[in-house]
Amino acid sequence: MIMNFLKNFKLFISLLINRKIIFSLPAKSKCVVFDKPGFDVISKLLNIKTSLIYARKEKIYLSILLISLLKYLFKWKPLFYYVEYLKFIQPKICISFIDNSSVFFSLKTFCPEIIFIVIQNGTRSYHNDLSRLLFLKKDNRYSVDYGFYFGKYVKNYISKIIKINIKTYNFGSIRNNSVKYVKRHKKGILFISEFREKNGLPTRREQKFLGENKYWRKPDLIVLKNLNRFCKKNKIKLTIRGSNKKKNNNEINFYKQHINNLSASFMPFYSKTNIYSSLDRYKLAVFLTSTLGYESIARGNKSLCYSGLRAQYVSNFLNSKKELGYNFGWPKKFSKSGICWSDKANYKDFEKKINQILSVKKNNWEIFLKNYRKDILYYDKGNSKLKSHLKKIIKKHI
């Protein structure tokens, strides 16, 4: 018990460090969003005033923190701060865009009178993602009332981990859906980078796994090297979409250092051009496991996924034969190669695959993708279905 207390006391102190401490009490609210990511998008979809619970290193209400400590004493853990926060502001509905948060999924147990809604914001794997949820579940009971997911297979898989009390929906990606697809003249090929800064990763294991060239970065280098060769040979402009919000010289230099004569323009993840409408400008988008790549497929753009290559390197790193969730379209089981995905790294197969995709007419491509889009990542133009469902839920519970 003493060790557990000391551990939780450190967590208590950590909540106060590098945060803005608010001495007043939070305002009452009928609808609240848990965690800042996605708040801008969710609040626009709702026709009611919505408040925000900060769940990162932004700000904290000291009075709520002290109330939670006094109430739970030696049993205290960070979860109870959010429990007491919700009990104080008394919302009817709590929504989160963070669909892999163990804290959010644990709140329903302590606040059964509140309707909890989760909206998926990114593709999921088992390793380093849902496996963490399962590990933390031993101390918590996960449940929400409504779940909105990319597609039916991920919805069905996650429903085994998290109890959905009322209903689940397929809706696709909320950000992707909000940007209209525009037909335009396409030129060039886009590579979606998944470079990670080693120093920005939270644990030593993640630093070793995601920051080492021979594990996480190696497949990216193989694919980009082949792309660079293909584009030079065919005189096609190559663009790298960076994984960082701002221009990152470390990312640019990494690719230049490891790929001889790299000829590509570089675009930060968030540039002046909308990330989704920019996908519509290219003849082809090539990626490994990025959510943005799957969103490109959902938009009907010609895309090529090499997630199977990532799966091979991750399995070798972990010396594991288990399904780790990196293969194309996981958790649905697809063949190793298909219309828009492959796991073959040699240049001959790479070149053949790209030429096949580029030669397909747009109408035929749409037909090929129809079932995959429904299973993996649904496209709901303008979030029309999501808006309709949320409107009904709000009307019912508020």
Backbone hydrogen bonds, N-H to C=O, Kabsch-Sander energy under -0.5 kcal/mol:
donor,donor_aa,acceptor,acceptor_aa,energy
5,F,1,M,-2.5
6,L,2,I,-2.6
7,K,3,M,-2.1
8,N,4,N,-2.4
9,F,5,F,-2.6
10,K,6,L,-2.0
11,L,7,K,-1.6
12,F,8,N,-2.3
13,I,9,F,-2.4
14,S,10,K,-2.3
15,L,11,L,-1.4
16,L,12,F,-0.6
16,L,13,I,-1.3
17,I,13,I,-1.0
19,R,16,L,-0.8
20,K,58,E,-2.5
21,I,19,R,-0.6
22,I,20,K,-0.5
22,I,60,I,-3.2
23,F,21,I,-0.5
29,S,89,I,-1.8
32,V,93,I,-2.2
33,V,51,S,-2.6
34,F,95,I,-3.3
35,D,33,V,-0.7
35,D,53,I,-2.7
39,F,36,K,-2.8
42,I,38,G,-2.9
43,S,39,F,-2.5
44,K,40,D,-0.9
45,L,41,V,-1.0
45,L,42,I,-0.7
46,L,42,I,-1.1
51,S,31,C,-2.1
53,I,33,V,-2.8
54,Y,52,L,-0.6
58,E,56,R,-2.2
60,I,20,K,-2.5
62,L,22,I,-2.1
62,L,60,I,-0.8
63,S,22,I,-0.5
65,L,61,Y,-2.1
66,L,62,L,-2.5
67,I,63,S,-2.2
68,S,64,I,-2.2
69,L,65,L,-1.8
70,L,66,L,-2.6
71,K,67,I,-2.0
72,Y,68,S,-2.0
73,L,69,L,-2.5
75,K,72,Y,-2.7
76,W,73,L,-1.7
80,F,77,K,-2.2
81,Y,77,K,-0.5
81,Y,78,P,-1.3
82,Y,78,P,-1.0
83,V,79,L,-1.7
84,E,80,F,-2.3
85,Y,81,Y,-1.9
86,L,82,Y,-2.3
87,K,83,V,-2.2
88,F,84,E,-1.7
89,I,85,Y,-2.2
90,Q,86,L,-1.9
92,K,30,K,-2.4
93,I,30,K,-2.0
94,C,115,I,-2.8
95,I,32,V,-2.6
96,S,117,I,-2.2
97,F,34,F,-0.5
99,D,97,F,-1.0
101,S,98,I,-1.0
102,S,100,N,-0.7
105,F,101,S,-2.0
106,S,102,S,-0.8
106,S,103,V,-0.7
107,L,103,V,-0.7
107,L,104,F,-1.1
108,K,143,S,-0.5
109,T,106,S,-0.6
110,F,106,S,-0.6
110,F,107,L,-0.9
111,C,107,L,-1.8
114,I,111,C,-1.7
115,I,92,K,-2.6
116,F,114,I,-0.6
117,I,94,C,-2.6
118,V,146,Y,-2.3
119,I,96,S,-2.6
120,Q,148,F,-2.9
126,Y,324,L,-1.1
127,H,324,L,-2.5
129,D,126,Y,-1.4
130,L,125,S,-2.1
131,S,126,Y,-2.8
132,R,129,D,-0.6
133,L,129,D,-1.2
134,L,130,L,-2.1
135,F,131,S,-2.1
136,L,132,R,-2.4
137,K,133,L,-1.3
138,K,135,F,-0.9
139,D,136,L,-1.6
140,N,137,K,-1.2
142,Y,140,N,-0.6
143,S,105,F,-2.2
144,V,163,K,-2.3
145,D,116,F,-2.1
146,Y,116,F,-2.0
147,G,167,K,-1.7
148,F,118,V,-2.6
149,Y,147,G,-0.5
149,Y,169,Y,-3.1
152,K,374,K,-0.8
153,Y,375,D,-1.1
155,K,151,G,-1.8
156,N,152,K,-2.3
157,Y,153,Y,-2.1
158,I,154,V,-2.6
159,S,155,K,-1.6
160,K,157,Y,-1.4
161,I,158,I,-1.3
162,I,158,I,-2.9
163,K,142,Y,-1.7
165,N,144,V,-3.0
165,N,163,K,-0.7
166,I,145,D,-1.9
167,K,145,D,-1.7
169,Y,147,G,-2.6
171,F,149,Y,-2.9
171,F,169,Y,-0.5
172,G,149,Y,-1.3
173,S,378,Y,-0.6
174,I,172,G,-0.6
177,N,173,S,-3.0
178,S,174,I,-1.0
179,V,176,N,-1.2
180,K,178,S,-0.6
187,K,281,R,-2.4
189,I,237,K,-2.5
190,L,284,L,-2.9
191,F,239,T,-3.0
192,I,190,L,-0.5
192,I,286,V,-2.6
193,S,191,F,-0.8
193,S,241,R,-2.3
200,G,197,E,-0.8
201,L,198,K,-1.3
207,Q,203,T,-2.3
208,K,204,R,-2.4
209,F,205,R,-2.8
210,L,206,E,-3.1
211,G,206,E,-0.7
211,G,207,Q,-1.0
212,E,208,K,-0.7
215,Y,212,E,-1.1
216,W,209,F,-1.5
217,R,212,E,-1.3
218,K,213,N,-0.8
220,D,216,W,-0.6
221,L,217,R,-2.0
222,I,218,K,-2.2
223,V,219,P,-2.5
224,L,220,D,-2.7
225,K,221,L,-2.4
226,N,222,I,-1.9
227,L,223,V,-2.4
228,N,224,L,-2.8
229,R,225,K,-1.9
230,F,226,N,-2.5
231,C,227,L,-3.0
232,K,228,N,-2.0
233,K,229,R,-2.2
234,N,230,F,-2.1
235,K,231,C,-0.6
235,K,232,K,-0.7
236,I,231,C,-2.5
239,T,189,I,-2.5
240,I,265,S,-2.9
241,R,191,F,-3.2
241,R,239,T,-0.6
242,G,240,I,-0.8
242,G,267,M,-3.5
249,N,247,K,-0.6
252,I,248,N,-2.0
253,N,249,N,-3.1
254,F,250,N,-1.9
255,Y,251,E,-1.7
256,K,252,I,-2.1
257,Q,253,N,-2.5
258,H,254,F,-1.6
259,I,255,Y,-1.5
260,N,258,H,-0.5
262,L,259,I,-1.1
264,A,262,L,-0.6
265,S,238,L,-2.2
267,M,240,I,-2.9
269,F,244,N,-2.4
270,Y,244,N,-0.5
270,Y,245,K,-0.6
271,S,269,F,-0.8
271,S,273,T,-0.7
278,S,274,N,-2.1
279,L,275,I,-0.6
279,L,276,Y,-0.6
280,D,276,Y,-0.8
280,D,277,S,-0.5
281,R,278,S,-1.4
282,Y,279,L,-1.2
283,K,188,G,-2.4
284,L,188,G,-0.9
285,A,302,K,-1.7
286,V,190,L,-3.2
287,F,304,L,-2.3
294,Y,290,S,-1.4
295,E,291,T,-2.3
296,S,292,L,-1.6
297,I,293,G,-1.6
298,A,294,Y,-2.2
299,R,295,E,-1.5
300,G,297,I,-1.7
301,N,296,S,-2.1
304,L,285,A,-2.6
305,C,340,C,-2.5
306,Y,287,F,-2.5
308,G,342,S,-0.5
309,L,306,Y,-0.8
310,R,306,Y,-1.2
311,A,307,S,-2.5
312,Q,308,G,-1.7
313,Y,309,L,-1.7
314,V,310,R,-2.5
315,S,311,A,-2.4
316,N,312,Q,-2.0
317,F,313,Y,-2.2
318,L,314,V,-2.3
319,N,315,S,-1.0
320,S,315,S,-2.2
324,L,322,K,-0.7
330,W,327,N,-1.9
332,K,329,G,-1.7
334,F,332,K,-0.8
338,G,341,W,-2.5
341,W,338,G,-0.7
342,S,305,C,-2.2
345,A,343,D,-0.5
350,F,346,N,-2.0
351,E,347,Y,-3.1
352,K,348,K,-1.9
353,K,349,D,-2.4
354,I,350,F,-2.2
355,N,351,E,-2.3
356,Q,352,K,-2.0
357,I,353,K,-2.0
358,L,354,I,-2.7
359,S,355,N,-1.4
360,V,356,Q,-0.7
360,V,357,I,-1.1
365,W,361,K,-2.4
366,E,362,K,-2.0
367,I,363,N,-1.5
368,F,364,N,-2.5
369,L,365,W,-2.1
370,K,366,E,-0.9
370,K,367,I,-0.6
373,R,369,L,-2.8
374,K,370,K,-1.3
375,D,371,N,-1.9
376,I,372,Y,-2.8
377,L,372,Y,-0.5
377,L,373,R,-0.6
378,Y,150,F,-2.9
380,D,171,F,-0.5
380,D,378,Y,-0.6
381,K,379,Y,-0.7
382,G,177,N,-2.5
383,N,380,D,-2.8
384,S,381,K,-1.3
387,K,383,N,-2.8
388,S,384,S,-1.9
389,H,385,K,-2.5
390,L,386,L,-2.7
391,K,387,K,-2.3
392,K,388,S,-1.8
393,I,389,H,-2.3
394,I,390,L,-2.7
395,K,391,K,-2.3
396,K,392,K,-2.0
397,H,393,I,-2.2
398,I,394,I,-2.3
